[in-house]
């Protein structure tokens, strides 16, 4: 009898240790079936490494191996010895922090943000989709319709289609991930929207506008039509929390940016104090002066960034193809 009690206690203690160990283990890999995501302007690929324990993360010309780490949700992977680089996978969406910068929500091809906003003009309408529920302010109406439950009827790498039926009407929302412009000022958004109510269709745009600018470094190729000095490097990167940084020719600079319905602007720009050749210093001075005068930013037909000043001068930049700038 005494031995039996010892045996029972041993089993219970062993089970407790097993449960504690299991609780501390990282969750099963929860990757998109596509194995790829888009985090703003940055395309990434993820796949288990050859040993099956680490996760390979590829972006631009880099490949980083990440180690599994305990988490309460999804599957978390962290760069060994560098907690400023981490990837949290949650199926069709993910969160990526690179070198301390939290990128826009990473989406598998065709997926929409966890909180997806859409607007239309002429007539005006707006919608918010979250967890397959939609809040809609229909065209020609002021009062919002809340708690419309959506059914996803189409999902592919190009977008999503949702349908719903209420007591008053039937509706369909189609989302296509193509550059979209809305309103008289032609504000740009990452997705085109078609809202159909009882057979009547209304066009609009949607998605987080910061996705158009963030995720990559932009390499400047032209300053107000004057080009750049050969082999000089001028860059710009939109970071989290409204911060901006880059290389101005000789020095590195940092500051703030603001993206709103009124446009895009930069403020409190400052730089390091290195001295270079006079020609580089002149180019740097011109670049920072132009940045301070920017009133709007757009994405061109070739994917280039166009920053326009109040005088109509334009800074043109393209996404970097390397991480080694």
Secondary structure, 3 states (H helix, E strand, C coil): CHHHHHHHHHHHHHHHHHHHHHHHCCCCCCCCCCCEEEECCEEEEEEECCCCCCEEEEECCEEEEEEEECCCCCEEEEECCEEEEEEEEECCEEEEEECCEECCCEECCCCCCCEEEEEECCCCEEEEEECCEEEEECCCCCCCEEEEECEEEEEECCEEEEEEECCCCEEEEEEECCCEEECCCCEEECEEEEEEECCEEEEEEECCHHHHCCCCEEEEEEECCCCCCCCCCCEEEECHHHEEEEECCCCEEEEEEEEECCEEEEEEEEECCCCCCHHHHHHHHHHHHHHHHEEEEEECCCCCEEEEECCCCEEEEEECCCCCC
